Each structure stands twice: as C-alpha cells, then as structure tokens.
Amino acid sequence: MSNSTQNTSLQLARLQHRKGALHEARLLSEEAMVEASAQGLSQDWIESARLYFQCCHELEELSEAQSVIDQTLTLSRNTSDERLQAMAENLIGSWLLANGKLQESEDYINSAIAKATQTGDLDTLVRALFTNAMTRAFEPAQFAQSLLQLNKLDTILAEMDNAEMQLTSRLLRTHIFTQTGKLEAANDLLWDCYEQAKLHGFHLLISRILAQMAHVNRELGNKEAYRIYAELALRGTDKTRLPRVYKFICQMCPEDIVKNAPQFDFQIDEAARSVQERNKGLIDFRNQHILFDLALLFIKKAGTRYSKEDLIEIIWQQAYDPELHDNLIYVSIKRLRALLEPDMESPRYILRDRKGYYFNPQSSVHFRQSEEATL
C-alpha cells in the first residue's frame, strides 16, 4: 500500500497520528474507512483500519478495534487478491500480537510476508517483517532471529522513502542492543532516532525515544543525563492522550520523578460544585448549572458514548429535535471544553467519535468530600 491516496480523511489521520493526536486520528480513520468503503477502495480501507487499530493500541483501548478486525478478517477470506490478503493478514497478525497471541500472530504474519513478497508489495512487506521481528525481540533466546528480520527490513527500507518504518526499526534494534549490553551502540542509535523524529515531525515517538535514552544512560551510570532525559520524556507526555507511551516512560523513569507528577487530572467536590484541573487550577462553575451537570455526566461514566439524543433527554429532559437542539449541543460542548480543557485546539478530556461524545477514560479523577476540600 503506497502512502499515496486521494482519501483526504486518511491523509489527515496520518498527520494527526504522527503528531500524537490519537483521538483525532482515530476519528479521522473511521471517516476514512467510510469514505473508502463507499468508493470501493479496499486498499485504502485496510490502511485506514490499520491506522485505527494503531490508535486504539496506543490509547490502550484494544476492544474498540474488535469490530474493525472482524471486518478485516471477513475481507481477507472473501477476496482472491493476494495483495489485499497480505495487507489484511498483517493487520490481523498485529492485532493478535497486541493481545498476546504470539503463535496465532506468527502464522498470519508469515503468510502476509509470503504474499507481500509474491505481489511485490514492499509497504506491507516491511510492516510484516517488523511485526515478525517484534514477536522475537522480547525473548533473549530469539534476539538473533529478531535482528535477522531487522536486517532484511533495513535492506528493503534503504530503497524506500518510509521514515516511520526506518525509525521504528531502529528503535527496536536499540532495545535489543540495550538488553545485550551494547549500550554505547544503543545510545548512538537513539541520538540518530531523536534527530530523525524531530526532522520528520514524529512527536508520537519523541518521548518514547527520550525514555529509552534515559534507560540507557542509567545503565551506563550517567545519573544526571538519566534524570534529565526522564524528566523531559515525562514532561512532554500527557497520560490522558498518550497512555501507552506514558506507561512506557514510567517504567524507565526514577520513582521520585513519577511520584512528584500531579496525581489527578481532576479533583471534584460535587456538593460544593467545585472542579480543579491539574493545569488550570480551580474552574469557576458558578451559575453554570447545565454545564456542571453535563461535566458530571461525562466524568462519572468515562468512556461511555452519548449521542445528541442521549444528551438532550438526560440533561435537558426533552425529546431530541435536530432543528432545536443541534446548535444547543454544539455551543454547550464548546463552552464545557473552554472550562475544562487546557488547550481548546487539542482537547484531551471531552472527546467525540462516530458513536457520540465521551469523557477520556484515561483521565484520573478524584471526588473529594467538602470537608476534605477545605483542609
């Protein structure tokens, strides 16, 4: 699958994913799948599905991708096009690997490699080779096999323009170097990865690279460099928007750095109608009764999707009429985001997908008692 596509939503989804705007990228990937399906463009559909899965994986919401994977499996069984089969099998294999099903994953990936090789689909081939290397990269007895797959991958990448796969391949190699004691080689390669990630705007990878640099410097005994890189990695990562990256960083960071990070995104005293966000501080909900009720609805059931019909019936206790209520909902959500979000241009709490509006389930919330709030 070439990166060239006329699917505008897919193009935008790729850009948002590269920036680390995973919620936005996932929504655009959904729209891209609808657009590709309407146009009968199966390759675009699978590429959009792959990006959707990647977003779900990074957001630690793998279950959200189940229906897309089911559709991919159906497509792979119903087509005789080996190029499409390879793309679909690579996605299914990646999904199985993310769910810890290593043997099943390997079967699909090996099939994808064979078919991508047969059809000359280099984009799918390099992704499948990377997944193959990944399955072996966390078992010391298979490090040599993983490096062998990465060597094959790098040979192909040398003839391609695919900065993303070049970076991810190098990062996996640095993991193996670190585990096998080749720390100086790992450190040099990580610096190269950092420069390339900045050059190509892969913000999603930068914090992960910094965390790996911290880990390597800890192993080298460079305590000050270790602390600096760990703090930079943690400071540049919002755990509500990049939960998987944040978890990875916390594994690499000094305990005191993680411990000193703000514990909750929100502290709420429901009786006093008081809301405090970790960056914005105390939020003024005085005389904002509807917005406060709307905020509580979302926060108390984080991850639950609410359609426009749901919101009108629950909050305003009216029967939904699009002519009367669509603008009311739009304005209310915009005002609520203005109160809660540190950055209106890149919301992290009040999100939307094709199923409705919802509160980010990765956010941490503490409900305080009024007495506790005064201490």
Disulfide bonds with the S-S distance in Angstrom:
none
